[in-house]
Amino acid sequence: MDVKAAFLNGELEEKIYMEQPEGFVIHGQENKVCKLDNSLFGLKQAHMEQHEKFDIVMILNEYKVNESEKCIYYKYENNICMIICLCVDDFLIFGSKIHAVNYVKSLFINNIDKKDLCKVELILGIKITRI
């Protein structure tokens, strides 16, 4: 799944100001700056803000965080194994039952604007084959 406008979804906890973007400077107000309300791509806080939002959804749904790799979440319940991997603005869902995978997808409908990319065949140079 791809998180749409991932870096625009993060809510900043601190005040951040930026210079006026080229082409948007108002004549007579050249020395003013813009205050950011949400994070932007390229902002050092953007990844952290997006990850924290994702983290809250996963923990509220009783997923555990892999301690050696904080972007991997897992859950084993009623003989169903689920693994979710967050990679920048994409996430992979692995599950032993399709209904559980579909349930995980539904968790994000109200929390994160995303696009279902369906079945992945290649990621990070790794070819995925289903059996």
N, C-alpha and C positions, 0 to 999 in steps of 0.2 A: 504494500500500500504506500502511496505517496501522500505526504502531508502538504496540502495546498497552502501556498504562501506561509510556509512554516515559520519563517523568521518575522512575520508580521503578527503572529499570534501571541508572542510572549509579552507579558506585562512587566514593565520595568519597575524595580523596587527603589531605584535611586533616580535622582534628577540628572538627565543627560541633555546637553545642548550641542548643537552643531552649527557650522556656518551655513548661511543661506545657499541653497543649491544654485549653480550657474543657470541663468535664464529666469530665475524666480526672485531676483533681488529687486526690491521696490525702490525707485528713484527717491532719494532723500532719506532712505532708511538703510543704507548700505552697511552700517555698523551693527545692525541688529542681528540676533541669532535665533535659531529655531529650537524650541524645547520638544524633545521626543516624548510621545505618549506610549508608543509601543516600540519593540526592538526592530532593528533593520538588519538585513543581510550584510555581513561584514562587520557588524558591531560585535566586540568581543563577548558581550553578555548574551548575544542572540542564541547561541547553542545551549547555554545553560538554562535560559528562560524556557526554551522549547522542551528541553529534557525534563525540567521540573514539572511542567504541565503534564507530560506523558507519565512521569513517575507517580504523580498523584492518582491518576486514573488506574494505573496498574496496582498500586498498593491498596486502594479502596476496594479492588476486586480480588484481594487476597493473593496476589502474585508475589513471589519472593524475588529479590534482586540478587543476581549472581555477584558474590563479593569480589571475585577477581576481575570481572568485566561488568561494570555498572550499567551497560546498555543492554544486558540480557536479563530477561525476566522469565520465570518458569512457575509452573503449577502442576501438581499431580494430585488428582482427586477422582475418586470413583473409577479407578483404572483408566483414566484419561490423562494423557500427558500433553501439556501445552508449553511451547517455548516461543517467546517473542523477542526479536532482535531489533533494536533501534539503531539506525545508521544515518546520521545527519537528519535528513528530512524524509527518509523512507523507513518502513519497518516491515519485517518478514514475520509471518505467523506460521509456525509449524505445529501440527496437532495430530493426535492419533485418531481423532474422529472428526468428520467434516462438520457435524452440528456444533461442535465445540469451537472450531475455527470460525464459523459463521457468527457464533455468539460473541467472540472476541471482536470481530469486525463491527458488530452492532454497538459495542461499548463506546466506540469513538464517534458515532453519529452525532451525538449531542455535545461531545466534548472537544473534538478536533475535526476541523474540516479536512477531509481526505478523499483520495481517489483510489478506488480498488483497481489495481493493475492485473488482477487475476493471477494465473499461474506463472510463477517465475521459472525461467529456464536457465538463466545464467546470472550470477552475481559475484562480483569481485574475482572474476576469472574462474569461478567454480561452476561446472555444469551440474544441474540438478536433474536427476532422473527419478520418476515415480514408478514404483513397482506394485 
